[in-house]
Amino acid sequence: MSTNVTLEGNLGGDPVIRFTQTGKSVASFSMVTSKKNRNADGSWGEDTEETWYDVTCWDTLGENVTESLRKGHGVIVTGRLYMDRYTDKEGNVRQSLKVNAYNVGPSLRRHRWTRDDATVPAAAVSDNPWAAAPQDDIPPF
């Protein structure tokens, strides 16, 4: 059984990309979600309730994730959550939470992204990104 989820957390390692025999790209990374509690003095305490996920991103999403994100970056992942059951080398049955991602983005809650963080070619970035857009392309509100 699987369910659609949106998770906010941090990358546990740099994304790794590989390719299937047919040339399709697939990236994977680990992600951790946790909860922080406030101490009596109002400061933030240690992370609690840590949950680790293995995230898989296919095609262009995987390529973009690999080029854009690094270990420790805060991310928001939307995708299909499922439990993977397998037998390890010692014969023990194990389980791990996996997410087949539909979308991945940086979390701006704890990190301010700058143009230096982006992998957009310099020629694609202008001083005024709205200057080139004709007025009739703006949707009415």
C-alpha positions as CSV (number, residue, x, y, z in Angstrom):
1,M,0.0,0.0,0.0
2,S,1.2,3.5,-0.7
3,T,0.1,7.0,0.1
4,N,0.8,10.5,-1.3
5,V,2.8,12.7,1.1
6,T,4.6,16.0,1.4
7,L,7.7,15.9,3.6
8,E,9.9,18.7,4.9
9,G,13.4,17.7,6.1
10,N,17.1,17.7,5.3
11,L,19.2,15.7,2.8
12,G,21.3,13.1,4.6
13,G,23.8,13.0,1.7
14,D,24.5,14.3,-1.7
15,P,22.1,13.0,-4.4
16,V,23.5,10.3,-6.5
17,I,22.5,9.8,-10.2
18,R,22.7,6.7,-12.3
19,F,21.2,5.6,-15.5
20,T,19.1,2.5,-16.5
21,Q,20.1,0.3,-19.4
22,T,17.7,2.3,-21.6
23,G,19.3,5.6,-20.6
24,K,16.7,6.8,-18.2
25,S,18.1,8.9,-15.4
26,V,17.3,8.2,-11.7
27,A,18.6,10.0,-8.7
28,S,18.4,8.9,-5.1
29,F,19.1,10.5,-1.7
30,S,18.3,10.0,1.9
31,M,16.2,12.5,3.8
32,V,15.5,13.0,7.5
33,T,12.5,14.6,9.1
34,S,12.5,15.5,12.8
35,K,10.7,17.5,15.4
36,K,12.3,20.1,17.6
37,N,10.9,21.1,21.0
38,R,11.5,24.3,22.9
39,N,13.3,24.1,26.2
40,A,12.0,25.9,29.3
41,D,14.3,28.9,28.5
42,G,12.7,29.3,25.1
43,S,15.7,27.9,23.1
44,W,15.4,25.0,20.7
45,G,16.3,21.6,22.0
46,E,17.6,18.5,20.3
47,D,15.9,16.9,17.3
48,T,13.4,14.2,18.3
49,E,11.3,11.8,16.4
50,E,13.8,11.4,13.5
51,T,12.5,9.5,10.6
52,W,14.7,8.6,7.6
53,Y,13.4,8.1,4.0
54,D,15.1,6.9,0.8
55,V,13.9,9.2,-2.0
56,T,14.0,8.4,-5.7
57,C,13.6,11.0,-8.5
58,W,13.3,10.0,-12.2
59,D,14.2,11.7,-15.4
60,T,14.6,15.5,-15.4
61,L,13.6,15.8,-11.8
62,G,16.5,13.5,-10.8
63,E,19.0,15.4,-13.0
64,N,17.9,18.8,-11.5
65,V,18.0,17.5,-7.9
66,T,21.6,16.1,-8.5
67,E,22.8,19.5,-9.9
68,S,21.0,21.7,-7.4
69,L,21.0,20.1,-3.9
70,R,23.7,18.9,-1.4
71,K,23.9,17.2,1.9
72,G,22.2,19.2,4.7
73,H,20.0,21.3,2.4
74,G,16.5,21.7,3.6
75,V,14.0,20.3,1.1
76,I,10.3,19.7,0.6
77,V,9.4,16.5,-1.2
78,T,6.1,15.5,-2.6
79,G,5.6,11.9,-3.7
80,R,4.3,8.4,-3.2
81,L,5.4,6.9,0.2
82,Y,5.7,3.1,0.5
83,M,7.3,0.5,2.8
84,D,10.0,-1.6,1.2
85,R,10.6,-5.0,2.8
86,Y,13.8,-6.9,2.1
87,T,16.1,-9.6,3.6
88,D,19.6,-8.5,4.6
89,K,22.8,-10.6,4.2
90,E,22.3,-12.2,7.6
91,G,18.8,-13.3,6.6
92,N,16.9,-10.8,8.7
93,V,13.7,-9.2,7.3
94,R,14.2,-5.4,7.2
95,Q,11.9,-2.5,6.3
96,S,12.6,1.0,5.0
97,L,10.4,4.0,4.1
98,K,10.8,5.0,0.5
99,V,9.4,7.9,-1.5
100,N,9.0,8.0,-5.3
101,A,9.2,11.8,-5.7
102,Y,6.9,13.8,-7.9
103,N,8.5,17.1,-7.0
104,V,11.4,18.3,-4.9
105,G,12.2,21.9,-3.9
106,P,14.4,23.8,-1.5
107,S,12.9,24.8,1.8
108,L,13.2,28.5,2.5
109,R,12.3,28.1,6.2
110,R,15.9,27.8,7.4
111,H,18.0,28.6,4.3
112,R,17.9,31.7,2.1
113,W,18.7,30.8,-1.5
114,T,20.7,33.3,-3.5
115,R,21.6,33.4,-7.2
116,D,24.9,31.8,-6.2
117,D,22.9,28.7,-5.0
118,A,21.2,28.3,-8.4
119,T,22.6,26.4,-11.2
120,V,20.9,28.6,-13.8
121,P,23.4,29.7,-16.5
122,A,24.3,33.4,-16.1
123,A,22.8,34.3,-19.5
124,A,19.4,33.1,-18.3
125,V,19.4,35.4,-15.3
126,S,18.4,39.1,-15.9
127,D,18.3,42.0,-13.5
128,N,14.5,42.2,-14.1
129,P,13.0,38.8,-14.9
130,W,9.5,40.4,-15.5
131,A,10.8,42.9,-18.0
132,A,10.5,40.5,-20.9
133,A,7.0,39.2,-20.1
134,P,4.2,40.9,-22.1
135,Q,1.4,42.3,-20.0
136,D,-1.2,39.9,-21.5
137,D,0.7,36.9,-20.2
138,I,-0.1,37.9,-16.6
139,P,-3.2,36.0,-15.4
140,P,-6.1,38.0,-14.0
141,F,-6.8,37.8,-10.3
